[in-house]
Amino acid sequence: MAIRHLNYRLDEEPVTGAVRLVPVPVPPDPEAAAAVPEGGSTRARASASEPDSGGASGAVPAQASGSESGGEPGPWADDAEVAEWVALAVGAGRGRGADGLGREARFSFSRLPDGASLLCRTGGAGRGVRAIHLTGADAAHFAEEWPVTLLAAGAGALDSVTDTDAGTGTGGDVDPDPDFNSGSEPGSGSALDSGTGELPVPGGPFGTAELTRFARAHEPRVAPFLADVRRLFDDPAGRQLVVAEESPDTVARWIALACASLPPAYVPSLTFTTRAADPGRAPQHIVGIGPDADFDRFDSATLDHLYRVHDGLDGPGSPPATDIWATWTARLWIAGVPLPRATAATATVAADKGAAPDTRDGTADSADSTPDSAPDSDAFSPTRLVPVLLRAGLLSGGDLAELTGDARRDAVAALVAAVRVSGGGPAAGRTGGGAPAGRTGEGTAAGRTGEGSPEGRTDEGAPTGGTADAAPDPGTPTADQAPPPVGAAHLTALCRELHAHDPDAAAPLALALARHRLGGVGPRDLPLELADVCAELPLGEHAERALRAEYGGDADEALWRALREPPEAWVEPLRLALAVAADGGRGIDAAMKRLARALRASDGTDREQAAHVLDAVDYAPLTRRVLKLLGSDGGIGRLDLLRDLAASPQGDWLRRNLDDHSPQPLRLAVAAAQWGGPGAGLRGVDLFGRLAEILPGRRVSDAATLRQMWRLVWRGTEPAPADLPWLARTCTVPLLVQAGLGRHITGVVTAPDRVDQETVAFARDLLHERGLNRRQRATAHLLVLAQDLADRRRALPQSVHRLQALHVDAAPLAVTVRRGVGDLVALSLVRAEAPQLARPPVFDYLISSGPELLGPYRQLMLDERRRDQLDRDLPLQPEDISAYYYLWRPTRRPGTSLDWRQVAQELLREILAPVVARLDERRLGEVATVIANRQGEARVREWNAWRHGFHAG
């Protein structure tokens, strides 16, 4: 590799009058020809040769000679081309300050199309430029060390590029142009034009403490700025950054912050300039501008599409970008926590792949120029920041949840590694010493320019320069400092937060924390500690089962063997098995079943022993599970045993362990024993209604609950007949039938207090009960049929035979049923058409009926409203008059009941006779004609005789 130091001055050419950079002559170096001492560095440098006689007039100097290992000439580019590159890098003769470079000191680092690099510094009242031209096969390696590794290593490492080490004298360090230094600002000599070396030394305005203060002062802008810097190394690369600040010193701090934040292998690829008068021609990645720059900071296209603008001059700037790596890095800066250095593997990969990118478009380095191959694809992974964020208390579960895919898994793996460190400290993130090279913020090209302040001093007033004995930055950890351990409590809280966002991602961390806690617990304390771990950590079902199996050993088998002994020997094995064994073990399952069986036993000794075991173990989940088995296992007959248990001396224990989540049968049994005992005296529907109060909605809504309550209240007996209607209304007959209890309430149909719509509805629903006998079912059908006839849902002539058959099957009918059915059938007769009544089978059924039917029939026909209706309608209906005469006329037909003769005679006299008496001859003739057509001449003579006798009477 070759390092060439060049001096230029902005001057006007005598011939053309153009303002351009011209080389500054360098006096001969008396030691330039000295040989490189044995064991010395293979690096060499050559100063720009003194121009020929035409140099004063702006002639291009002859090609400089350099030396490398073996004394072969260095591969220098044409000096005129280098001068053009320098002019482009510093923006000479362009922009609003076209007559010069401006009085502000500028500093830039640029890459050239041929792979070389330029490090430029302006001075001399804006008319002088110092440049370091890096060329050769090892230029990329040097760029990797510059400006991070060399600077962080200390002043001693800088000797590798000084005159002594190179063996070429000091010719490049002497500035023959008095204007160059005369215009420099105080303190600027500590940078490139320093007499102690061409590169700055540690200590100065850009240490960790200074950058931390700067980041805190610009907190809202740090993360978006680092996000855009990060995007410069994407594929495709992000847009060029423009940083607008009042002073180049502030831009230099932004660049220093970027260099101190990037992974070391990427720092040499970052090019920048602290000030550009014409940013549109600036080739660097990061371009600093001032208020007077030829740049529209308010143009929306510029802000949104052409550049990424970070405006510190009250401009809008580009919309902030987001990036997890940038956000976390900014968080560390603001918190004053040193960033982690690259691992050895990362450094190796970077050295193998090379860090200095070439340019692909044949021009100077541009904002989208990237390395042929990235130094390390994982260098920007947020996972690298997890350990240091964790130790600093700056990491939350929500932060981890923002990661995706492999990044989240790697972050959780880092946390798991942290758990494995003794004391809970993280294994990931330990560096074994001080901050990595280049991580302190001092190792940046911008941080060594002497631009820290106009006076070249830090904020505290210390000189910007430094020596080999300079004290380390107080914010930088030393080599013997190890990162503090992370407490298990902090990791546990982080695990819970992550579990709230992603249970699957948190599972490995929870399992690692559990094993860490259990690893140092003795055998005697293991059961309780395991129970605490499973309760406190968000372990999934699978992880918890695996953990219990891992640390439980043969506890479940020991319990299984202990169950062969009396119950008092179960306590300790059961307690141990519950604490360390999986719930699926056969020992625990068998123990719970035996305890439930003992509590249901009729022997008071077994009950007492089971309650004693559960009290001694004192494990609420076990008690709840035993009570669940007690309330759910077995049939309806077991409810008597539960009520007996509730009424026994162990009833107090049972009530003490019950809650709203206990099995409902168990709660009902306890309530029945309490309210139905000798003291309370509640029986029958009173007890049933009281039990219903503890049900949801205070009512019975399902068949299973109804069966349980029925058993607890009546215990094999039948409800009182007077209680049946209340039960039918409260529980509903369909639910009673669904519960298989319909046969117990048949009294509401076979022996009701009265027959009404509700009774018929009960009968209709009760027909779905399969347990009814023939009489019960016939009675229900009879009630339903009678109601259907009364409502005209069925035709009377077609239903008469069915009605008679049901009377036979339902016999003997209760008086109330007979009367109720008679009322309904009588209503259907009254509503039927008269011709239907005069024809079989209705006529035959009617004349043979008894008082249960004929009584209500007579009453309905003689009702005042019915009589008024007939008085109005019958004169106009000769067919109805003929039918009623045939129905009510005196007859000696076999089977005619005495009751019918009496009713028919009364109806003929009270209803039909008054109507016929008012008929005229025409109407009478019409009636006679209908009788003759339907019943014959003999019936006409009988009609006339009755009519004349009626008039005579």
Secondary structure, DSSP 8 states (H G I E B T S, - for coil): -EEEEEEEEEEE-TTT--EEEEE------TTTT----TT--S-EEEE-----TTGGGT----------GGG-------HHHHHHHHHHHHTTT-STTTTSS-SS--EEEEE-TTS-EEEEEEETTTTEEEEEEEESTTHHHHHHIIIIIHHHH-GGGGGGGSHHHHTS-SGGG----HHHHHTS-TTGGGSTT-TT-SS--S-STTSHHHHHHHHHHTHHHHHHHHHHHHHTTSSS----EEEE-SSHHHHHHHHHHHHHHS-GGGGGG--EES--SSGGG--SSEEEE-TTSS--TT-HHIIIII-EEEESSS---S-----HHHHHHHHHHHHT-------HHHHHHHHHH-S----SSSSS--TT---SS-S-TTTT-GGGGHHHHHHTT---HHHHHH--HHHHHHHHHHHHHHHTSGGG--STT--SSS--TT-SS--SSGGGSS-SSTTSB-TTS-BS---TT----TTS--TT-------HHHHHHHHHHHHHH-HHHHHHHHHHHHHHHHHT--TTTHHHHHHHHHHHS---HHHHHHHHHHHHTTHHHHHHHHTTS-GGGGHHHHHHHHHHS-TT-HHHHHHHHHHHHHHH-S-HHHHHHHHHHHHHHT-HHHHHHHHHHHHHSS-TTHHHHHHHHHHSTTHHHHHHH--TTS-HHHHHHHHHHHHSSTTT---HHHHHHHHHTTSGGGS--SHHHHHHHHHHHHTTS---GGGHHHHHHHH-HHHHHHTT-GGGGTHHHHS-SS--HHHHHHHHHHTT-TT--HHHHHHHHHHHHHHHHHTTSS-HHHHHHHHHHHHHHH-S--HHHHHHHHHHHHHHHHHS-HHHHTSTTHHHHHHT--HHHHHHHHHHHTSHHHHHHHHHHGGG-HHHHHHHHHHHS----TT--HHHHHHHHHHIIIIIHHHHHT--HHHHHHHHHHHHHHH-HHHHHHHHHHHHHHHH-
